[in-house]
Amino acid sequence: MSVVYEVERKVTKIGNSLGVTFPSELLKKIEVAQGDTVIIDIRGDEIILRKSRKVELPSGISPDFFDILQETMNEYDETIKGLRDR
């Protein structure tokens, strides 16, 4: 992996935690904005930060919605394909 953007920052105290701030330009490169959720991977002595692609369900939608949807799609697969090909 080649380094495209490198910046040096100091670790600072934020409340009872330690943190690192990121320049806006750096976060724009990975399409992260204030309020977004990120995933932090640790690989050896490296920390990898990436935007979470997890879809948050609207209120009122059950957490098992996609499981039920997948079961329904599997059950009616031929019917759905027939409608699509009409």
Kinemage of the C-alpha trace (Angstrom):
@kinemage 1
@onewidth
@group {chain A} dominant
@subgroup {mainchain}
@vectorlist {calphas} color= white
{ca met a 1} P 0.000 0.000 0.000
{ca ser a 2} L 1.528 3.336 -0.980
{ca val a 3} L 1.132 6.438 1.175
{ca val a 4} L -1.084 8.973 -0.561
{ca tyr a 5} L -1.503 11.420 2.300
{ca glu a 6} L 0.625 11.636 5.429
{ca val a 7} L 0.264 14.050 8.327
{ca glu a 8} L 1.839 14.117 11.775
{ca arg a 9} L -0.398 14.855 14.776
{ca lys a 10} L 0.019 14.868 18.556
{ca val a 11} L -2.039 12.665 20.828
{ca thr a 12} L -4.115 14.895 23.087
{ca lys a 13} L -6.334 14.415 26.125
{ca ile a 14} L -10.060 14.594 25.355
{ca gly a 15} L -12.088 14.178 28.558
{ca asn a 16} L -10.978 10.898 30.144
{ca ser a 17} L -9.654 9.599 26.820
{ca leu a 18} L -6.775 10.261 24.468
{ca gly a 19} L -7.448 11.348 20.917
{ca val a 20} L -6.019 12.501 17.627
{ca thr a 21} L -7.588 15.199 15.472
{ca phe a 22} L -7.673 14.918 11.699
{ca pro a 23} L -7.497 17.741 9.161
{ca ser a 24} L -10.733 18.138 7.193
{ca glu a 25} L -8.901 17.601 3.884
{ca leu a 26} L -7.714 14.186 5.049
{ca leu a 27} L -11.202 13.062 6.091
{ca lys a 28} L -12.712 14.343 2.833
{ca lys a 29} L -10.416 11.925 0.985
{ca ile a 30} L -12.224 8.998 2.617
{ca glu a 31} L -15.603 10.761 2.519
{ca val a 32} L -15.924 11.058 6.309
{ca ala a 33} L -17.761 14.039 7.793
{ca gln a 34} L -18.746 15.125 11.279
{ca gly a 35} L -21.268 12.694 12.740
{ca asp a 36} L -20.258 9.751 10.528
{ca thr a 37} L -19.330 6.427 12.096
{ca val a 38} L -15.860 5.061 11.393
{ca ile a 39} L -14.224 1.675 11.807
{ca ile a 40} L -10.779 1.486 13.357
{ca asp a 41} L -8.625 -1.548 12.516
{ca ile a 42} L -5.317 -2.257 14.217
{ca arg a 43} L -2.833 -4.223 12.129
{ca gly a 44} L 0.494 -4.661 13.830
{ca asp a 45} L 1.689 -1.174 14.705
{ca glu a 46} L -0.673 0.560 12.257
{ca ile a 47} L -4.124 1.998 12.811
{ca ile a 48} L -6.432 1.975 9.791
{ca leu a 49} L -9.424 4.309 9.787
{ca arg a 50} L -12.282 3.814 7.325
{ca lys a 51} L -15.844 4.977 6.977
{ca ser a 52} L -18.471 2.544 8.210
{ca arg a 53} L -20.801 1.354 5.472
{ca lys a 54} L -23.298 -0.068 7.960
{ca val a 55} L -26.856 0.900 7.084
{ca glu a 56} L -28.837 2.267 9.999
{ca leu a 57} L -32.470 1.242 9.938
{ca pro a 58} L -35.162 3.896 10.287
{ca ser a 59} L -37.082 3.840 13.551
{ca gly a 60} L -39.846 1.253 13.570
{ca ile a 61} L -37.932 -1.240 11.403
{ca ser a 62} L -37.104 -4.496 13.194
{ca pro a 63} L -33.415 -5.530 13.342
{ca asp a 64} L -34.327 -8.844 11.670
{ca phe a 65} L -35.935 -7.033 8.691
{ca phe a 66} L -33.183 -8.013 6.236
{ca asp a 67} L -33.229 -11.649 7.392
{ca ile a 68} L -36.980 -11.838 6.774
{ca leu a 69} L -36.596 -10.032 3.446
{ca gln a 70} L -33.890 -12.490 2.328
{ca glu a 71} L -36.044 -15.474 3.317
{ca thr a 72} L -38.978 -14.029 1.356
{ca met a 73} L -36.779 -13.320 -1.671
{ca asn a 74} L -35.474 -16.896 -1.598
{ca glu a 75} L -38.982 -18.341 -1.253
{ca tyr a 76} L -40.431 -16.308 -4.115
{ca asp a 77} L -37.320 -16.110 -6.309
{ca glu a 78} L -38.909 -17.733 -9.398
{ca thr a 79} L -42.059 -15.600 -9.093
{ca ile a 80} L -40.022 -12.409 -8.817
{ca lys a 81} L -37.882 -13.378 -11.836
{ca gly a 82} L -41.072 -14.114 -13.808
{ca leu a 83} L -42.456 -10.640 -12.995
{ca arg a 84} L -39.168 -9.001 -13.908
{ca asp a 85} L -39.002 -10.756 -17.280
{ca arg a 86} L -42.577 -9.867 -18.295
